[in-house]
């Protein structure tokens, strides 16, 4: 008795996979009988499978300005025995191609691809670049922060950017080792400083800490107005402008006053003073 049951099961499996490879027949039947989602799920179809069938009905059987592409795509999909899953991949892969003609050309090419779903996916990844126009990057500077690292990308015309590339190459050749771009930009570039300056927001105690040059173990973190976070030691090592402003802020009342100030670079010994400095008044 068990032999006969297995024989019946094998027959059912053959029927299942035979029908599974006739994705276009399933879609054609659903279109001509005007099936809806409830009708399909009542037959035992999973929700996502029923959703894909209805999407493909709309794709291949609704009126379309590119009807010739549509007809050829249907014929090629049927010839290659593409399943509903494979055709759903074609629908998904073509969605973000904005030009309708190129979108249908892409679909037709994939419907004409032999093989299973994996083969069609691989072909889609390989040929899609021919149907999507390359994005031209806009001039400017873009920053991206990941953890404690920041990436800065600069986009501009070739003639202007080449000067920057040449400067890096010349610096590397002169020193005999690769140039540290961050060090070069901050300390060795020939151009003047930019007009924009970030401000550090610090408490009086933190200011004292930086001026005193205390140990690294109990160093403070300083938040700049451009989003950068520095340690007190890094602030002390920064190149400061000769003149600037000090803003007095109250945690409760907010900004109180702004004072113009002149700054002079001092080493650790000068910052400490002859008898070490006390708390600010």
Residue pairs with C-beta under 8 A, 6 or more apart in sequence:
19 25
19 26
20 83
20 84
21 81
21 82
21 83
22 81
23 56
23 77
23 81
23 82
23 83
23 84
23 85
23 86
23 87
24 60
24 74
24 77
24 78
24 82
24 87
25 78
26 53
26 84
27 53
27 56
27 57
27 60
27 61
27 84
27 87
28 61
29 35
30 40
30 53
30 54
30 57
31 57
31 60
31 61
35 53
35 54
35 57
36 54
37 47
37 50
37 51
37 54
40 49
40 50
40 53
40 54
41 47
41 50
45 53
49 84
52 84
52 85
52 87
52 88
52 91
53 84
55 88
55 91
56 84
56 87
56 88
56 91
59 91
60 70
60 73
60 74
60 77
64 70
65 100
66 100
66 101
66 104
69 101
69 104
69 105
69 107
69 108
70 104
72 108
72 111
73 104
73 107
73 108
73 111
74 111
76 108
76 111
76 112
77 87
77 111
80 111
80 112
80 113
80 114
80 115
82 90
82 111
82 120
83 116
83 117
85 117
86 116
86 117
86 120
87 111
89 110
89 117
89 120
89 121
89 124
90 107
90 110
90 111
90 120
90 124
91 107
93 106
93 110
93 121
93 124
93 128
94 103
94 106
94 107
94 110
96 132
97 103
97 106
97 128
97 131
97 132
99 131
99 133
102 131
102 132
103 131
105 131
106 124
106 127
106 128
106 131
109 123
109 127
110 120
110 123
110 124
113 119
113 120
113 123
137 155
138 155
139 155
139 156
139 157
140 154
140 155
141 152
141 153
141 154
141 155
142 152
142 153
142 155
143 150
143 151
143 152
143 153
144 150
144 151
144 153
145 151
145 227
154 161
154 164
155 161
167 184
167 189
167 190
168 179
168 181
168 184
171 179
171 184
171 188
172 178
172 179
186 239
187 239
193 241
197 241
197 244
198 224
198 225
198 226
198 228
199 224
199 225
199 245
199 247
200 222
200 223
200 224
200 225
200 230
200 235
201 222
201 223
201 224
201 225
201 249
202 210
202 220
202 222
204 279
204 280
206 220
206 222
206 232
207 280
208 277
208 279
208 280
209 218
209 219
209 220
209 232
210 220
210 222
210 232
210 235
210 236
211 236
211 271
211 277
212 271
212 272
212 276
212 277
213 233
213 236
213 268
213 271
213 272
214 232
216 231
216 233
219 231
219 232
219 233
220 231
220 232
221 229
221 230
221 231
221 232
222 229
222 230
222 231
222 232
222 234
222 235
223 229
224 230
230 238
236 271
240 263
240 265
241 263
242 262
242 263
242 264
243 260
243 261
243 262
243 263
244 260
244 261
244 263
245 258
245 259
245 260
245 261
246 258
246 259
246 261
247 255
247 257
247 258
247 259
248 255
248 256
248 257
248 258
248 259
249 255
249 256
250 256
